Structure formats: structure tokens, C-alpha cells
């Protein structure tokens, strides 16, 4: 008996600040493990938060019944994309443990 395939995504909360986040592997050859905030951002908000080590992502859904998938925001990404855009999570709270 085979197991069902998982989407590779975990919709959960940050263990430090309890913000809702989505953790997912993005890419196929050299995949990155991304933890992104689930709060959608307007294009100007996304541009203000974008940094070299904090990237923005397109939160794509193939259908209403499929799990959300993170996609790269590249130069070829359509400017009028109907999907929400999110940014990589950065904790603002200090960890409460030493390890």
C-alpha cells in the first residue's frame, strides 16, 4: 500500500513569534527551503521589505482545492498577477530558549 504524496508545504506558525507562516521547498534542482509570512502584501509594501537575503514570493494556487505553492518573483513574472504576494519570514521576537 502506498502513502499519499505530500505537497512539500507546511502551513503553520513560527515557533518564536507565532506568526502564521508557510514553509516549503521551492525549486527542483537546487531547491531552497523558504519560510514565508502568509500576510499578502501590496507591490509597494513588498518592494519596501525586499532585501538581498529576504525575497518576495508569489503565492500560487492551481485550483481552489489545491494547496498554495510559492513561486519565484522574477523579471518574467507578470505585472498584473492575480495571486497574492508574500515575503520571507523574519522573526521580530527574541528566542526564549538557549538552544
N, C-alpha and C positions, 0 to 999 in steps of 0.2 A: 504494500500500500504506500503510495507516495504522499508526501506532505504538500499542502498548498504553497505556492510561491508567495513570498512577501514582496512588498513594494520597495523595500530598502529604506523606508522612511519611518521615523518615529515622531509622532505628534505628541509632545509632552510639555513639561515645564522645566525651566532652568533650575538645577539643584541649589544654586546660590541665591538668586533673586526671585525665583518663582514666576518669571515672565513666561508667557506661552511661546514656545519655540518649535521649529520643525528641524529635525536632524536627519540628514540624507547624504548619500554618496552621489556626487554629480560628476558625470563623465563616464567613459567606458575604458579607455586605455590607461590614462594617468588620472584616476578619479580623485576628487577632493572630498573630504568629509566636511560638510557645511552644516552649521547650526545657525538658522536664520530666525529673526523675530517674525511673528505671524501678523503683526500690525501692518496693514498696507500703507504705503507712502505715496504722496503725490510726487511727480517728477522733480519739482524744485526741492522738496524735502529730501528726496533720495540723493540728489546732487550735493546738497549741503553736508550729508553724512558720509558720502563716498570718500574713501581713503585708499592708499595702495594696498593695505592689508585688511580692508573692510569693504567687501564688494557688494553690489546690489544684484538681486536675482528676480527673475520673472517666475511667479507662482502659477504654473500652468495646470489646467485640468483638461484632460482629453474629453471627458463627459461629466455629467452631474453625478455619476455614480463611481467615478474613479478617484483614487487618492491624489492629492496635489503633488506636483513634481516641480522641483527647482530647475530652471533653465538659465544658461548664461545670458547676461545682458551684454551683447557685443555691438559693434558698429552696424552689423546687418540686421539687428533687432528692429522690427517695425516701430516707427514713432507713435503710431496710433494703436498700440497693442491693447486689447480689451481686458487682459488679465492683470491682477494686482501685482505690484512690485514690492519687494521686501529687501531688507538689508541684513548682512551677517550680524549675529547677536554679539553684543559686548556688555558684559555684566557691569552694573554700577555699584553693586553691593560687595562688601568685603567678605571673603570666605570665613565661615565661623569655626573651621577646624584647621588644624595644623597640617594635616596630610591630605 
